[in-house]
Amino acid sequence: MHGGVKIYRGAATAARQYVEADRGRADDHYLAEGTGIAERLIGTPDSVERAPSLDGDAYEAWVAGLDPETHEPRGRLRKDARATRFAEVVVNGPKSWSLAAALHPEVAEAYDSAMDSAAHQIVAWLAEHATTRVGPRGRQVQVLVERIEAAVIRHYSSRAGDPHRHLHLQINARVFADGKWRGLHTVGMRDNIDAINGIGHAAVMCDPHFRRVLADHGFTVDPEAGEIDQLAEFVGPFSARARQIGRNIERYETEWRADHPGEEPGPGLLRSWDARAWADNRRDKVAARNGADITERWVHELAALDYRPPAARAPLHATRTGQIDRDRVCEIALTRLGAKRSAWNTADIRGVIEHLITEANVVTEVGVRAELAEDLTARVAARCLPLLKEPPPAEHIRSLTSPEVLEVEADLTTRLAARAIPAAASLDESAVGTDDAQLRKSVVALAGDSPLVVLEGAAGTGKTTALAAASDVIERRGHRLVLVAPTLKAAQVAGREVGAHATSAAMLARRCGWSWDEDGHWSRAGSGTSDALRPGDVLLIDEAGMLDQDTARALLTIADEAGAKIRLVGDRHQLPAVGRGGVLDLGVRWTRPEQHLSLESVRRFRDPAYADLSLAMRSGGEPADVFRKLHQRGEVVVHQSEEDRLTALAFEAVESSALIVADTREDAATLNAVIHDLRVEDGLVDEESTVATRGGDQIGRGDRVTTRANDYDQGVANRDTWTVVDIYTDGGLLLSGAGGERRVDSEYARKHVELAYATTAYGAQGETVDEAHLALTDRTGAASAYVGMTRGRERNAVHVVAEDLEDAEQQWVAAFTRDRADLGPAHAARLAAEEAVKYETPKRGAPRRRPRRPSRVQPQPATFPHSPESPSIGF
């Protein structure tokens, strides 16, 4: 399992339509009328029971907060249109599991049983850990639930019609606790997602019956990737074919609606389109009448892709729980937790532990695996340090960290503080040939002798111009500018614009002896290449706000040893590091005031009025006012449905070559597929010869693509964008981009090339285009919104799916209240303390908590350096 928690707010009738419509049309052949649309589970701390299934009316009542049998309200219910109805997660697995289920009925039965078990285990865990709040606002107490209910909606296919067995697990917002029905605490639910995903994934991967049936049919499973080895290579091509089927259906529907305005197609017509779409241009034309026909169709498709079943039964190799080195697992878990974030809760620990159990290839009964997971979770928690003096009043608060995480930030702080000394000499401003006083001051500081300089600037303020001017001055002074960035792509972009050699921060660290393993653990052997930095060199870190603390520690250590100067350039309001960040914040805190400079004049946008709006977005102040001004300018587009937004954004990308910024890679992939199809229809992409990627993209000549892995031998970097110039007979690609032409082999093309018409905010940061469009969702944060709305010189527009303009404004304002930046353990401690004061400890007469299992140890709270001692470092 992967993905987050989706909170559904709105009318119960709309939820019913959502459930009934949000399945692939192939599912209509599987689902018999009258059997209900959802199963129902009731969870308590002691058990999970299956209740009678829900038909359409009962499901609608259940979503509305009513008892599905008596239709009596469950407590005091909100009546407004934005009332929270349920929290949803999806129980699924790698696509290869669904392909195996399509090939063999026994695998399908075992897989369905394992997913049912996963749903039960998730509900059981939530019944022990989910909470509700009791008491007046500001003095609320977290109370564990006594009863929780879930609806399970089973789907067999994706909306494109390819095999994709999955469950929609919807946790009702009405829970029973302390004598009455109350509202589920959805914040806690969101913060428990790692445990939910981990339990769901391990429940299937470790299921003895499912794994035994796979082995009986000759299938082996990669413990780390989770894919079935014999089917993994067919996932991408199969998905690409399924997308073509979906495009065929959309074309039929568009033609039909043009001839039947105001009408809606019926189920029979939808099924006929589905059968026609599969039959078009096929050698094996199978008209689907039921689930068996659908399965036969999938089997024919795999055969057409040259799949051949294994010749013999495969051995089932599994690790016994007694073979697990529990101390080693705890060490890896702490490393992975620390690589991902500065602070965590026990649900985060449980999620990591469940994944480590699956990677160890444990195959055992539920109770045995659960006991192992609970023991390992407790062991890891005992090794953590608390960030708060008292245990938090709510279990979901991330208030644990590790000694290693604290050590890294303390070392960073000490090294930065040691550089907060006056420059030995000041640089004459006449050495800088510019009339812009602000720019001149920045260049003087960057090229000067101060041990540490921080330069910040909003998007489009000319940071790159300052770097280029500083590079010339540094060179004239006989020193070297060593330019690095958190990613190789960002370094290459900066290098081209500045006119200097640039590399990734990680590459420089590796040259100097630093290395890290796949779990994120850093180590150093020797001192590396001696000439990487020399005394007097200027180590300039561009996009420093995206630099993680471990890499920053390596760079500062190298600079200290060489006697080099440090320059941090970036913007704290743009995207943070992936993992533990806050390096730029620490630099601002410890540098001298005169060596912390800001560029304020925005130069990127053709319209000066938009420049002012971009600064308002950057500060985050008065987001409602900013939204109204954007609407007046015609830069807010409200859509009635996700399909409408998808179509509109695709046309924008094709007609104006606009950059489309999405929230997630999944969202970007959906947009990319639609944009690709439109470009094919317009003759801009040649599909006579194509490459089907592992992710299901169909790539042809003329497509815009991105490379998603650094490969120095082939000369490509992660997030580089290219145009496909040619496709070779072996599946390799000839790419053309800013750095010239590159040829990538077929293996790299299949595994690491994606369509790039739409991208995430992380892929867009650093880009400057004529026009950009942001798809705003309930996951968009302030930094992502700011980045997405500042890429275009001519126009930047936000697209929102909303009932009306007021709803769209509320979504915009909500986005600017989300700040998910991880700025290190000291910052995480402050956030945990702020969250903790929202909940009071129960007093006499207040609702009592159900007692939790006591901790094995009572660790002492973490401490943070406030006045670090300055080491002896030469500059």
Residue pairs with C-beta under 8 A, 6 or more apart in sequence:
1 89
1 90
1 91
1 92
1 93
1 118
1 196
1 197
1 198
1 200
1 201
2 197
2 201
3 89
3 90
3 197
4 89
4 190
4 193
4 779
5 87
5 88
5 89
5 186
5 189
5 190
5 193
5 196
6 87
6 88
6 89
7 84
7 86
7 87
7 88
7 186
7 190
7 778
8 15
8 18
8 63
8 84
8 85
8 86
8 87
8 88
8 170
9 81
9 82
9 83
9 84
9 85
10 81
10 82
10 83
10 85
11 81
12 60
12 61
12 63
12 64
12 85
13 60
15 59
15 60
15 63
15 85
15 86
16 37
16 56
16 59
16 60
16 63
19 37
19 38
19 59
19 153
19 168
20 37
20 56
22 159
22 168
23 31
23 153
23 155
23 157
23 159
24 155
24 156
24 157
24 158
24 159
24 160
24 161
24 162
24 164
25 159
25 161
25 249
25 270
25 271
25 273
25 274
26 156
26 157
26 161
26 274
26 288
26 294
27 155
27 156
27 157
28 267
28 270
28 271
29 271
29 288
29 289
29 290
29 291
29 293
29 294
30 156
30 290
30 291
30 294
31 37
34 55
35 53
36 53
36 54
36 55
36 58
36 59
37 54
37 55
37 56
37 59
37 153
38 53
38 54
38 59
38 151
38 152
38 153
38 170
39 50
39 53
39 54
39 151
39 152
39 153
39 154
40 50
40 51
40 52
40 53
40 54
40 62
40 68
40 149
40 150
40 151
40 152
41 48
41 49
41 50
41 51
41 119
41 120
41 123
41 149
41 150
41 151
41 152
42 48
42 49
42 50
42 51
42 147
42 148
42 149
43 49
43 123
43 124
43 126
43 127
43 147
43 148
43 149
43 150
44 127
44 146
44 147
44 148
45 127
45 128
45 144
45 146
45 850
47 124
48 120
48 123
48 124
48 127
51 149
52 69
54 62
54 68
54 151
58 68
58 69
59 68
59 151
61 67
61 68
61 71
62 68
62 149
62 151
62 172
63 85
63 86
63 151
63 172
64 77
64 85
65 73
65 74
65 75
65 77
65 85
65 172
65 173
65 174
65 181
66 72
66 73
66 74
67 73
67 74
74 174
74 181
75 174
75 180
75 181
75 182
77 83
78 84
81 803
84 173
84 183
84 184
84 186
85 172
85 173
86 151
86 170
86 171
86 172
86 173
87 170
87 171
87 173
87 184
87 186
87 189
87 190
88 168
88 169
88 170
88 171
89 122
89 169
89 171
89 193
89 196
89 197
89 200
90 166
90 167
90 168
90 169
91 115
91 118
91 119
91 122
91 166
91 167
91 168
91 169
91 200
92 115
92 164
92 165
92 166
92 167
93 111
93 115
93 165
93 166
93 201
93 204
93 205
93 226
94 225
94 226
94 227
94 228
94 232
94 235
95 163
95 164
95 235
95 238
95 239
96 227
96 228
96 231
96 232
96 234
96 235
97 111
97 165
97 204
97 228
98 111
98 163
98 164
98 165
99 163
99 228
99 231
99 234
99 235
99 238
99 298
99 302
100 107
100 111
100 214
100 217
100 219
100 228
100 231
101 107
101 108
101 111
101 112
101 163
101 165
102 108
102 163
102 295
102 298
102 299
102 302
103 217
103 298
103 299
103 302
103 309
104 213
104 217
106 213
106 216
106 217
107 210
107 213
107 214
107 217
107 219
108 165
109 213
110 207
110 209
110 210
110 212
110 213
110 214
111 165
111 204
111 210
112 154
112 165
113 207
113 209
113 210
114 203
114 204
114 207
114 209
114 210
115 165
115 166
115 167
115 204
116 152
116 167
117 203
117 204
117 207
117 366
118 167
118 199
118 200
118 203
118 204
119 150
119 152
119 167
119 169
119 200
121 199
121 200
121 203
121 366
121 370
122 169
122 196
122 199
122 200
122 203
123 148
123 150
123 169
123 171
125 195
125 196
125 199
126 145
126 148
126 171
126 189
126 192
126 196
127 145
127 147
127 148
128 144
129 144
129 192
129 195
129 347
129 395
130 144
130 145
130 148
130 171
130 175
130 184
130 185
130 188
130 189
130 192
131 142
131 143
131 144
131 145
131 185
131 188
131 394
131 395
131 396
132 142
132 143
132 145
132 175
132 177
132 182
132 183
132 184
132 185
133 140
133 141
133 142
133 143
133 182
133 183
133 185
133 839
134 140
134 141
134 143
134 177
134 178
134 182
134 846
134 847
135 141
135 840
135 846
135 847
138 838
139 840
140 838
140 839
140 840
141 393
141 839
141 840
141 841
141 842
141 846
141 847
141 849
142 185
142 188
142 393
142 394
142 395
142 839
142 849
143 177
143 178
143 847
143 849
144 177
144 849
144 850
145 175
145 176
145 177
145 184
146 175
146 176
146 177
146 178
146 850
147 175
147 176
147 177
148 171
148 172
148 175
148 176
148 184
149 171
149 172
149 174
149 175
150 169
150 170
150 171
150 172
151 168
151 169
151 170
151 172
152 167
152 168
152 169
152 170
153 167
153 168
153 170
154 167
155 164
155 165
155 166
155 167
155 168
156 163
156 164
156 165
156 291
156 294
157 163
157 164
157 294
158 164
158 242
159 246
160 239
160 242
160 243
160 245
160 246
161 242
161 245
161 246
161 249
161 274
161 277
161 278
162 238
162 239
162 241
162 242
162 245
162 298
163 298
171 184
171 189
172 184
173 183
173 184
173 186
174 181
174 182
174 183
174 184
175 181
175 182
175 183
175 184
176 182
177 847
178 847
185 396
187 396
188 394
188 395
188 396
191 345
191 347
191 396
191 397
191 398
192 345
192 347
192 396
193 347
193 351
194 347
194 348
194 350
194 351
194 352
195 346
195 347
195 348
195 350
195 351
195 354
196 347
196 351
197 351
198 350
198 351
198 352
198 353
198 354
198 355
199 350
199 351
199 354
199 373
201 226
201 354
201 355
201 358
202 354
202 355
202 357
202 358
202 369
202 373
203 366
204 210
205 211
205 221
205 223
205 226
205 358
206 357
206 358
206 362
206 363
206 364
206 369
207 363
208 363
208 364
208 365
211 221
211 316
211 318
211 363
212 316
214 220
214 221
214 228
214 314
215 313
215 314
215 315
215 316
216 313
217 309
217 310
217 313
218 230
218 309
218 310
218 311
218 312
218 313
218 314
219 228
219 229
219 230
219 231
219 310
219 314
220 228
220 229
220 230
220 314
221 227
221 228
221 229
222 228
222 229
222 232
223 358
223 359
223 360
223 361
224 359
225 232
226 358
227 235
230 310
231 307
234 302
234 305
234 307
235 694
235 696
236 692
236 693
236 694
236 695
236 696
236 697
236 750
237 305
237 692
238 301
238 302
238 305
238 696
239 692
239 695
239 696
240 692
240 693
240 696
240 697
240 698
241 301
241 305
241 692
242 696
243 673
243 696
243 698
244 698
245 274
245 277
245 278
246 277
247 677
248 273
248 276
248 277
248 280
249 273
249 274
249 277
252 273
252 276
252 277
253 265
253 273
256 265
256 269
257 263
265 273
271 288
274 288
275 287
275 288
278 285
278 286
278 288
278 297
279 285
279 286
279 287
283 304
284 297
284 300
284 303
284 304
286 293
286 296
286 297
286 300
287 293
288 294
288 297
316 363
317 361
318 361
318 362
318 363
318 364
319 360
319 361
319 362
319 363
320 362
320 364
321 362
321 364
321 368
321 369
321 372
324 357
324 360
324 362
324 372
326 375
326 376
326 379
327 379
329 353
329 356
329 360
329 376
330 376
330 379
330 380
330 383
332 356
332 519
333 349
333 352
333 353
333 356
333 376
333 380
334 380
334 383
334 384
334 402
334 404
335 404
335 519
335 520
335 521
336 352
336 519
336 520
337 344
337 348
337 349
337 352
337 380
337 402
338 401
338 402
338 404
338 405
338 520
338 580
339 519
339 520
339 521
339 550
339 579
339 580
340 520
340 579
341 348
341 398
341 579
341 580
341 822
341 828
342 401
342 405
342 409
342 580
342 582
342 822
342 823
342 824
342 825
342 827
342 828
343 387
343 398
343 399
343 400
343 401
343 825
343 828
343 829
343 831
343 832
344 384
344 398
344 400
344 401
345 395
345 396
345 397
345 398
345 399
345 400
346 377
346 381
346 395
346 400
347 395
347 396
348 398
349 377
349 380
349 381
349 384
349 400
350 373
350 377
352 380
353 373
353 376
353 377
353 380
354 373
356 376
357 369
357 372
357 373
357 376
362 369
362 372
364 372
378 853
378 855
378 856
379 856
381 400
381 855
381 856
382 855
382 856
382 857
382 859
383 402
384 400
384 401
384 402
384 859
385 400
385 401
385 402
385 403
385 406
385 859
385 860
385 861
385 862
386 399
386 400
386 859
386 860
386 861
386 862
387 399
387 400
387 401
387 825
387 828
387 829
387 832
387 833
387 861
387 862
388 399
388 829
388 832
388 833
388 836
388 861
389 861
392 399
392 832
392 835
392 836
393 836
393 839
393 840
393 841
394 835
394 836
394 839
395 852
397 832
397 835
397 836
398 828
398 831
398 832
399 829
399 832
399 836
401 825
401 828
401 862
405 580
405 825
406 825
406 862
406 864
408 549
408 550
408 553
408 580
409 549
409 580
409 582
409 586
409 824
409 825
409 826
409 864
410 864
410 865
410 868
411 553
412 549
412 552
412 553
412 556
412 583
412 586
413 586
413 590
413 865
413 868
414 865
414 868
414 869
414 870
414 871
415 553
415 556
415 557
415 560
415 871
415 873
416 452
416 556
416 586
416 587
416 589
416 590
416 591
417 590
417 868
417 870
418 451
418 560
418 868
418 870
418 871
418 873
419 451
419 452
419 566
419 590
419 591
419 873
419 875
420 452
420 590
420 591
420 592
421 451
421 592
422 450
422 592
423 448
423 449
423 450
423 451
423 595
424 449
424 875
425 448
425 449
426 444
426 448
426 449
427 444
427 447
427 448
427 449
427 473
429 440
429 441
429 444
431 444
431 447
431 473
431 476
432 439
432 440
432 443
432 444
432 447
432 469
432 473
433 469
434 440
434 443
434 469
438 599
438 600
438 601
439 462
439 465
439 466
439 469
439 599
441 597
442 455
442 466
442 470
442 597
442 599
443 466
443 469
443 470
443 473
445 453
445 455
445 595
445 597
446 453
446 455
446 466
446 467
446 470
446 474
446 538
446 540
446 567
446 569
447 470
447 473
447 474
447 477
447 538
449 565
449 875
450 565
450 592
450 595
451 565
451 566
451 873
451 875
452 565
452 566
452 567
452 568
452 587
452 590
452 591
452 592
452 595
453 565
453 566
453 567
453 568
453 591
453 595
453 596
453 597
454 544
454 567
454 568
454 569
454 584
454 587
454 588
454 591
454 595
454 596
454 597
455 463
455 466
455 567
455 568
455 569
455 597
455 598
455 599
456 569
456 570
456 571
456 572
456 584
456 588
456 596
456 597
456 598
456 599
457 463
457 466
457 571
457 598
457 599
457 600
458 571
458 573
458 599
458 600
458 602
458 614
458 615
458 618
458 790
459 571
459 574
459 602
459 604
459 614
459 618
459 786
459 787
459 790
459 791
460 602
460 603
460 604
460 605
460 611
460 614
460 768
460 790
461 599
461 600
461 601
461 602
461 603
461 604
462 599
462 601
462 603
463 542
463 569
463 599
464 494
464 497
464 498
466 599
467 483
467 494
467 497
467 498
467 540
467 542
467 569
468 497
468 498
468 499
470 481
470 538
470 540
471 481
471 483
471 498
471 499
471 500
474 480
474 481
474 538
475 481
478 536
479 536
479 537
479 538
480 534
480 536
480 537
480 538
481 498
481 500
481 537
481 538
481 540
482 508
482 532
482 533
482 537
482 538
482 539
482 540
482 564
483 491
483 494
483 495
483 498
483 500
483 501
483 502
483 503
483 540
483 542
484 491
484 502
484 503
484 504
484 505
484 507
484 508
484 539
484 540
484 541
484 542
484 555
485 491
485 493
485 494
485 502
485 504
485 505
485 541
485 542
485 543
486 504
486 505
486 543
486 544
486 546
486 547
486 548
486 551
486 577
487 504
487 543
487 546
487 717
487 718
487 719
488 503
488 504
488 507
488 710
488 717
488 718
489 717
489 718
489 719
489 720
489 766
490 504
490 542
490 543
490 546
490 765
490 766
491 502
491 503
491 504
491 505
491 542
492 502
492 717
492 720
492 739
493 766
494 502
494 542
494 543
495 501
495 502
496 738
496 739
502 542
504 710
505 541
505 547
505 551
505 552
505 554
505 555
506 551
508 532
508 555
508 558
509 551
509 554
509 555
509 558
510 528
511 528
511 529
511 532
512 527
512 528
512 529
512 532
512 533
512 554
512 558
513 524
513 525
513 526
513 527
513 528
514 522
514 523
514 524
514 528
514 554
514 558
515 522
515 523
515 524
515 525
516 522
516 523
516 550
517 523
520 550
520 579
522 550
522 553
522 554
524 554
527 561
528 558
532 558
532 562
533 539
533 558
533 559
533 561
533 562
533 564
534 562
534 563
534 564
535 562
535 563
535 564
535 874
535 875
536 563
536 564
536 565
537 562
537 564
537 565
538 564
538 565
538 567
539 555
539 558
539 559
539 564
539 565
539 566
539 567
540 567
540 569
541 547
541 552
541 555
541 566
541 567
541 568
541 569
541 570
542 569
542 570
543 569
543 570
543 765
543 766
544 568
544 569
544 570
544 583
544 584
544 587
545 570
545 571
545 572
545 574
545 575
545 576
545 577
545 581
545 583
545 584
546 570
546 574
546 575
546 576
546 577
546 578
546 581
546 765
547 577
547 581
547 583
547 584
548 577
548 578
548 579
548 580
548 581
548 583
549 577
549 579
549 580
549 581
549 582
549 583
549 824
550 579
550 580
552 583
555 566
556 566
558 564
559 565
559 566
560 871
560 873
563 873
563 874
563 875
564 875
565 875
568 583
568 584
568 587
570 584
571 618
572 584
572 585
572 588
573 618
573 619
573 620
573 782
573 783
573 786
574 765
574 783
574 786
574 787
575 761
575 762
575 765
575 783
575 784
575 787
576 582
576 783
576 820
576 821
576 822
576 823
577 583
577 822
578 762
579 822
580 822
580 824
580 825
581 821
581 822
581 823
581 824
582 821
582 822
582 823
582 824
582 827
585 823
585 824
585 827
586 824
588 596
600 615
602 611
602 612
602 614
602 615
603 611
604 611
604 768
604 790
604 793
605 611
605 614
605 792
605 793
606 793
606 794
609 633
610 633
610 796
613 626
613 629
613 630
614 786
614 789
614 790
616 622
616 625
616 626
617 623
617 626
617 785
617 786
617 789
617 790
617 816
618 786
620 782
620 816
623 812
623 813
623 815
623 816
624 809
624 812
624 813
626 812
627 636
627 808
627 809
627 812
627 813
628 809
630 636
630 798
631 805
634 797
635 795
635 796
635 797
635 798
636 797
636 798
636 800
636 805
636 808
636 812
637 645
637 648
637 797
637 798
637 799
637 800
638 800
638 801
638 802
638 804
638 805
638 808
639 645
639 648
639 799
639 800
639 801
639 802
640 801
641 801
642 801
644 801
645 775
645 799
645 800
645 801
646 670
646 671
646 674
647 674
648 799
649 660
649 671
649 675
649 758
649 773
649 775
649 799
650 671
650 674
650 675
650 678
651 678
652 658
652 660
652 771
652 773
653 660
653 671
653 675
653 678
653 757
653 758
653 773
654 675
654 678
654 679
654 682
654 684
656 770
656 771
657 769
657 770
657 771
658 769
658 770
658 771
658 772
658 773
658 792
659 759
659 764
659 767
659 769
659 771
659 772
659 773
659 791
659 792
660 668
660 671
660 675
660 757
660 758
660 759
660 772
660 773
660 775
661 758
661 759
661 760
661 761
661 764
661 772
661 773
661 774
661 775
661 784
661 787
661 788
661 791
662 668
662 671
662 758
662 759
662 760
662 775
663 760
663 761
663 775
663 777
663 779
663 780
663 784
664 760
664 779
665 760
667 758
667 775
667 777
668 758
668 759
668 760
668 763
669 695
669 696
669 697
669 754
669 755
671 757
671 758
671 775
672 697
672 754
672 755
672 756
672 757
672 758
673 696
673 697
673 698
673 755
675 755
675 757
675 758
676 685
676 697
676 698
676 700
676 703
676 755
676 757
679 685
679 702
679 703
680 687
680 700
684 702
685 700
685 701
685 702
685 703
686 700
686 701
686 702
687 698
687 700
688 700
689 700
689 701
689 727
690 698
690 699
690 700
690 727
691 698
691 699
691 727
691 731
691 733
691 746
691 749
691 750
691 753
692 698
692 699
692 750
693 699
693 749
693 750
693 751
693 753
693 754
694 750
694 751
695 754
697 753
697 754
697 755
699 705
699 724
699 727
699 733
699 749
699 753
699 755
700 724
700 727
701 724
701 725
701 726
701 727
702 723
702 724
703 723
703 724
703 755
704 721
704 722
704 723
704 724
704 755
704 756
704 757
705 721
705 722
705 723
705 724
705 733
705 735
705 753
705 754
705 755
705 756
706 719
706 720
706 721
706 722
706 753
706 754
706 755
706 756
706 759
706 763
707 716
707 717
707 718
707 719
707 720
707 722
707 735
707 744
707 748
707 752
707 753
708 718
708 719
708 752
708 753
708 754
709 716
709 718
709 748
709 751
709 752
710 716
710 717
710 718
711 744
711 748
711 752
714 742
714 743
714 744
714 745
714 748
715 739
715 742
716 722
716 735
716 742
716 744
716 748
719 762
719 763
720 737
720 739
721 737
721 756
722 735
722 736
722 737
722 742
722 756
723 735
723 736
723 737
724 733
724 734
724 735
725 734
725 735
725 736
725 741
726 733
726 734
727 733
727 734
728 734
728 743
728 746
730 745
730 746
731 746
731 749
731 750
732 743
732 744
732 745
732 746
732 749
733 743
733 744
733 749
733 753
734 741
734 742
734 743
735 741
735 742
735 743
735 744
744 752
744 753
756 763
760 784
761 783
761 784
761 787
761 788
764 772
764 787
764 788
764 791
765 787
767 791
768 791
768 793
769 791
769 792
769 793
770 792
770 793
770 794
770 795
771 792
771 794
771 795
771 796
772 788
772 789
772 791
772 792
772 795
772 796
772 797
773 796
773 797
773 798
773 799
774 780
774 785
774 788
774 789
774 796
774 797
774 798
774 799
775 799
776 785
776 798
776 799
776 800
776 811
776 812
776 815
777 801
778 811
778 814
780 788
780 815
780 818
781 815
781 818
781 819
781 820
782 815
782 816
782 817
782 818
782 819
783 819
783 821
784 815
785 798
785 812
785 815
785 816
788 796
788 798
789 796
789 798
790 796
798 812
800 808
800 811
800 812
802 808
802 811
822 828
825 862
825 864
826 864
829 862
829 864
840 846
842 848
842 849
